[in-house]
């Protein structure tokens, strides 16, 4: 669908279908995983206009090469189209992992002024950047659920003791945990 974002070394859709077929014959269920809004260096190299900006200590803004600006409707629509493309490949899978980890340093999320401004304008004056993130993940959860999958996310951006989200995380998601 978007050949400009594909790594030099990659699997073709036919190769993926072959792996899926082999796994089915071996009794293995594949869980597709497309991680966003972080881990997107390959895509954001092609679309730097979708990079989220971080405010540095000196007040200047710096683009994050791996973090998607989830306040940009065009960026979000593009990522949703990739999720849909994956969903169409993995129709026999029960689960779909949407990632959500390592988006930004969640302890410094307020260093991303676009996230904070979007949250205040969209949700409430009490909302913060974390709410923009949770709402984005909720949007992915909703889509993946609509396509018939049980959505999964990584744990590190959610239910943090130092955060009080205004936007609650959707309940129809499984949280998978990892630790250092």
TATARA-V919502 format. One record per residue. N is the residue number from 0. RES is the residue in one letter. PSI is psi in whole degrees, -180 to 180 (none if undefined). OMEGA is omega in whole degrees, -180 to 180 (999 if undefined). BURIAL is + if it has 9 or more other ideal C-beta (glycine too) atoms within 8 Angstrom, else -. Layout:
# TATARA-V919502
n: [N/N]
res: [RES/RES]
psi: [PSI/PSI]
omega: [OMEGA/OMEGA]
burial: [BURIAL/BURIAL]
This chain:
# TATARA-V919502
n: [0/1/2/3/4/5/6/7/8/9/10/11/12/13/14/15/16/17/18/19/20/21/22/23/24/25/26/27/28/29/30/31/32/33/34/35/36/37/38/39/40/41/42/43/44/45/46/47/48/49/50/51/52/53/54/55/56/57/58/59/60/61/62/63/64/65/66/67/68/69/70/71/72/73/74/75/76/77/78/79/80/81/82/83/84/85/86/87/88/89/90/91/92/93/94/95/96/97/98/99/100/101/102/103/104/105/106/107/108/109/110/111/112/113/114/115/116/117/118/119/120/121/122/123/124/125/126/127/128/129/130/131/132/133/134/135/136/137/138/139/140/141/142/143/144/145/146/147/148/149/150/151/152/153/154/155/156/157/158/159/160/161/162/163/164/165/166/167/168/169/170/171/172/173/174/175/176/177/178/179]
res: [X/X/X/X/X/X/X/X/X/X/X/X/X/X/X/X/X/X/X/X/X/X/X/X/X/X/X/X/X/X/X/X/X/X/X/X/X/X/X/X/X/X/X/X/X/X/X/X/X/X/X/X/X/X/X/X/X/X/X/X/X/X/X/X/X/X/X/X/X/X/X/X/X/X/X/X/X/X/X/X/X/X/X/X/X/X/X/X/X/X/X/X/X/X/X/X/X/X/X/X/X/X/X/X/X/X/X/X/X/X/X/X/X/X/X/X/X/X/X/X/X/X/X/X/X/X/X/X/X/X/X/X/X/X/X/X/X/X/X/X/X/X/X/X/X/X/X/X/X/X/X/X/X/X/X/X/X/X/X/X/X/X/X/X/X/X/X/X/X/X/X/X/X/X/X/X/X/X/X/X]
psi: [-42/75/-20/-16/-4/137/159/-43/117/165/140/165/-38/-39/-39/-44/-37/-42/-43/-45/-44/-45/-42/-43/-28/1/27/130/128/135/108/147/115/111/125/161/5/-174/34/30/-43/-45/-44/-16/-38/-32/67/-19/-13/7/137/143/140/138/121/169/-32/3/-8/159/141/135/139/118/-10/-8/126/138/95/2/-9/111/-34/-41/-45/-43/-40/-47/-40/-35/-32/-42/-43/-40/-42/-42/-38/-27/-35/44/-25/0/146/-41/159/119/122/4/-114/-2/162/37/-59/175/106/-21/-12/29/-26/-4/0/90/-30/-40/-44/-47/-42/-44/-45/-38/-30/-38/-57/165/-25/-13/154/-179/-34/-31/-36/-43/-49/-41/-39/-48/-40/-38/-42/-42/-46/-47/-48/-38/-44/-34/3/12/158/114/146/150/162/158/-24/-18/3/152/45/141/-26/14/145/90/142/-31/115/149/139/147/-20/53/146/133/125/141/142/160/157/none]
omega: [-179/-175/-179/-178/-174/176/178/175/-178/174/174/176/178/178/177/178/178/178/179/180/178/-180/179/179/-179/179/-179/175/177/175/178/-179/172/-171/173/11/173/178/-174/-178/-177/180/-175/172/178/-178/-178/178/180/179/177/180/177/177/-179/-177/-180/177/178/178/179/178/177/-174/-177/-174/-180/173/-176/174/-177/-177/180/179/-180/179/179/180/177/179/177/176/-180/179/176/-180/180/178/-171/-175/-178/179/178/-173/173/-179/-178/173/-179/-178/173/177/175/172/-173/176/179/-175/-180/174/180/-171/180/-180/-179/-179/179/-179/-178/-180/-172/-171/177/178/179/-177/179/-178/179/-180/175/178/-179/179/177/180/177/178/177/178/-180/-179/-178/176/178/-179/173/-180/167/-178/175/176/173/-171/-160/180/-170/174/179/-178/-177/-179/174/-176/172/179/-180/175/177/-177/-176/179/174/179/176/-173/171/-180/177/999]
burial: [-/-/-/-/-/-/-/-/-/-/-/-/-/-/-/+/+/-/+/+/-/-/+/+/-/-/-/-/-/+/+/+/-/+/+/+/+/+/+/+/-/+/+/+/-/-/+/-/-/+/+/+/+/+/+/+/-/-/-/-/-/-/+/+/-/-/+/+/+/+/-/+/-/-/+/+/-/+/+/+/+/+/+/+/+/+/+/-/+/+/-/-/+/-/+/+/+/+/+/+/+/-/+/+/-/+/-/-/+/-/+/+/+/+/+/+/+/+/+/+/-/-/+/-/-/-/+/+/+/+/+/+/+/+/+/+/+/+/+/+/+/+/+/+/+/-/+/-/+/+/+/+/+/+/+/-/+/+/-/-/-/-/-/-/+/+/+/-/+/+/-/-/+/-/+/+/-/-/-/-]
